[in-house]
Amino acid sequence: MKKSSIIAGLVAIFIGLTATGVTAKATVKARNLTSIETSVNHAAPELPLVFSHRGSPYNQPEHSFAGYNTAIKDGSQYIEQDVWLSKDGKLYVSHDDNLKRTTGKNLKISDSTSKELSKVKLINGEKLHQLSDIFKRYKQNVHYIIETKKNAGDNTDTEKALVKGSE
């Protein structure tokens, strides 16, 4: 079987293992972190690439340090972030533009400033994270899968902000 067929057949595996007591303050590193090239070249049905979608959302709040820590401790080398652009051009990590489901606040990231968003807490008390917070915390200890989010009719400002932030 060709490597490309194996890779094309891989599906993101959602980390849903039992919480292991990792605290949100602990900085973790993926075990045996390999390069993306090595991971892809050695991927096979018995050795799949594991992407933790939103961290470990069945055990911890999605897109929280606690969720990412649990996913990494459980074996993920790839953590996924959904990012929204705030009104003042900052990238925030959340699956939804409206924060009602994850924070209880009926507030849209795309309509809010960083000053407003800095007051928002996830259900575990962590702040709503900017993408830069995730990068500062995990550095090169994991690989990142970033999905840019936008509302219908939006332009490419989110992608431009992501590229600008990585320069």
Backbone torsions as a table, in degrees:
resi	resn	phi	psi	omega
1	MET	NA	133.1	-178.9
2	LYS	-69.9	148.0	177.9
3	LYS	-56.7	-41.3	-178.1
4	SER	-63.8	-33.9	177.4
5	SER	-68.4	-40.0	178.4
6	ILE	-64.6	-47.3	-178.7
7	ILE	-62.9	-44.3	-179.5
8	ALA	-63.3	-28.6	-178.6
9	GLY	-84.4	-8.9	-178.9
10	LEU	-70.5	143.1	177.9
11	VAL	-120.0	141.9	176.7
12	ALA	-61.4	130.4	-179.7
13	ILE	-98.5	126.4	-179.1
14	PHE	-84.1	128.2	179.1
15	ILE	-77.5	118.1	-179.5
16	GLY	-139.7	38.9	-178.3
17	LEU	-84.1	165.0	-179.7
18	THR	-61.1	136.5	179.2
19	ALA	-56.6	141.6	-174.9
20	THR	-110.6	12.6	176.0
21	GLY	81.3	14.6	178.0
22	VAL	-69.3	130.4	-179.6
23	THR	-85.7	157.7	-178.6
24	ALA	-66.8	-18.0	-178.7
25	LYS	-87.2	-14.1	-178.6
26	ALA	-77.0	130.6	173.4
27	THR	-92.2	129.0	-176.3
28	VAL	-119.1	160.4	177.2
29	LYS	-128.5	137.5	177.9
30	ALA	-59.8	137.6	177.8
31	ARG	-67.8	137.0	175.5
32	ASN	49.2	45.6	-178.2
33	LEU	-57.6	124.1	179.8
34	THR	-111.1	163.8	176.5
35	SER	-67.6	158.1	178.1
36	ILE	-61.1	-41.5	179.7
37	GLU	-58.7	-45.6	178.8
38	THR	-64.2	-43.9	179.3
39	SER	-58.2	-47.1	-177.8
40	VAL	-67.9	-43.7	-177.8
41	ASN	-66.6	-24.3	-178.9
42	HIS	-105.4	4.0	179.8
43	ALA	-65.8	138.5	179.5
44	ALA	-158.0	165.8	179.2
45	PRO	-54.0	-33.7	179.2
46	GLU	-87.1	-6.8	179.0
47	LEU	-140.3	68.5	-175.7
48	PRO	-75.7	159.8	170.2
49	LEU	-78.2	131.1	-178.6
50	VAL	-109.4	117.2	177.3
51	PHE	-107.0	126.6	177.2
52	SER	-92.1	106.7	-176.4
53	HIS	-77.8	111.2	-177.1
54	ARG	66.1	20.7	-179.1
55	GLY	93.5	-121.6	176.6
56	SER	-130.5	70.8	-167.6
57	PRO	-66.7	-13.8	177.5
58	TYR	-84.0	-16.6	-177.8
59	ASN	-112.2	-27.0	-175.3
60	GLN	-140.9	162.8	175.5
61	PRO	-58.7	139.8	-179.1
62	GLU	-64.4	146.4	-179.7
63	HIS	57.4	32.2	175.5
64	SER	-106.0	158.0	173.9
65	PHE	-59.2	-40.8	179.6
66	ALA	-58.8	-41.9	179.3
67	GLY	-67.6	-43.7	177.9
68	TYR	-65.5	-41.8	179.1
69	ASN	-59.3	-44.1	179.7
70	THR	-62.7	-45.8	-179.5
71	ALA	-61.0	-44.5	-179.8
72	ILE	-65.6	-44.8	178.8
73	LYS	-61.5	-33.0	179.4
74	ASP	-80.2	-0.6	171.4
75	GLY	118.6	-1.9	-179.8
76	SER	-74.9	138.1	173.2
77	GLN	-105.2	-6.9	-177.3
78	TYR	-125.3	123.9	175.7
79	ILE	-115.2	137.3	-175.3
80	GLU	-102.3	138.2	175.7
81	GLN	-125.4	133.1	167.8
82	ASP	-94.8	131.2	-178.1
83	VAL	-123.6	138.5	176.1
84	TRP	-118.5	147.4	178.1
85	LEU	-93.7	125.8	177.7
86	SER	-75.4	169.7	-179.6
87	LYS	-58.0	-31.6	179.8
88	ASP	-100.4	19.0	169.8
89	GLY	85.6	18.2	177.8
90	LYS	-98.9	146.0	179.4
91	LEU	-91.8	121.0	179.4
92	TYR	-113.1	145.0	-176.8
93	VAL	-95.7	113.1	178.3
94	SER	-166.8	142.7	176.1
95	HIS	-70.3	-38.0	-176.0
96	ASP	-106.4	144.7	172.6
97	ASP	-67.2	-44.5	177.9
98	ASN	-82.8	127.6	-173.0
99	LEU	-88.1	5.2	-176.2
100	LYS	-55.9	-47.2	-175.5
101	ARG	-65.1	-38.1	-173.7
102	THR	-98.8	-16.6	-177.4
103	THR	-128.9	-15.4	-175.1
104	GLY	85.7	-4.5	-179.9
105	LYS	-98.4	126.1	178.6
106	ASN	-83.6	78.5	-172.1
107	LEU	-141.3	133.9	177.7
108	LYS	-97.1	133.4	177.3
109	ILE	-59.8	-46.5	-175.3
110	SER	-64.8	-20.3	179.2
111	ASP	-102.5	4.1	-172.7
112	SER	-118.9	155.4	176.4
113	THR	-93.1	166.1	177.3
114	SER	-60.8	-34.9	178.5
115	LYS	-61.4	-44.0	178.6
116	GLU	-67.4	-42.8	-176.2
117	LEU	-71.7	-24.1	-179.8
118	SER	-66.1	-17.9	-179.6
119	LYS	-89.3	-7.4	-175.3
120	VAL	-87.2	134.6	178.8
121	LYS	-118.3	144.2	170.8
122	LEU	-70.7	170.1	-175.7
123	ILE	-65.9	-15.7	176.4
124	ASN	-95.4	5.9	178.4
125	GLY	94.0	-11.2	176.0
126	GLU	-68.7	151.3	175.7
127	LYS	-72.5	161.2	170.8
128	LEU	-68.0	123.7	-171.9
129	HIS	-88.8	140.4	166.3
130	GLN	-82.0	156.7	178.2
131	LEU	-58.7	-35.5	179.1
132	SER	-62.0	-31.9	176.4
133	ASP	-63.1	-40.8	-179.7
134	ILE	-65.2	-46.6	179.6
135	PHE	-62.3	-42.9	179.6
136	LYS	-63.1	-39.3	-176.5
137	ARG	-72.2	-48.1	-171.4
138	TYR	-99.8	-12.5	176.3
139	LYS	44.4	-125.7	180.0
140	GLN	-103.3	28.5	-179.1
141	ASN	-87.9	-8.8	177.2
142	VAL	-147.2	172.1	171.8
143	HIS	-101.9	150.0	-176.8
144	TYR	-111.7	136.9	172.4
145	ILE	-115.9	113.7	-173.3
146	ILE	-114.4	124.2	176.0
147	GLU	-110.1	119.6	177.0
148	THR	-81.5	136.6	-178.0
149	LYS	-116.4	151.1	177.2
150	LYS	-162.8	160.3	177.7
151	ASN	-84.7	160.4	179.3
152	ALA	-53.6	134.4	178.0
153	GLY	87.0	-7.0	179.2
154	ASP	-69.7	159.0	180.0
155	ASN	-93.8	-156.2	-176.9
156	THR	-99.7	24.0	-178.6
157	ASP	-61.5	-34.7	-180.0
158	THR	-64.2	-45.4	178.2
159	GLU	-64.4	-40.9	178.9
160	LYS	-62.0	-41.5	178.4
161	ALA	-65.0	-38.2	179.0
162	LEU	-64.7	-45.5	179.7
163	VAL	-65.0	-45.0	-179.6
164	LYS	-60.3	-40.6	-179.2
165	GLY	-69.2	-21.2	-178.5
166	SER	-96.1	-1.8	-179.7
167	GLU	-80.0	NA	NA
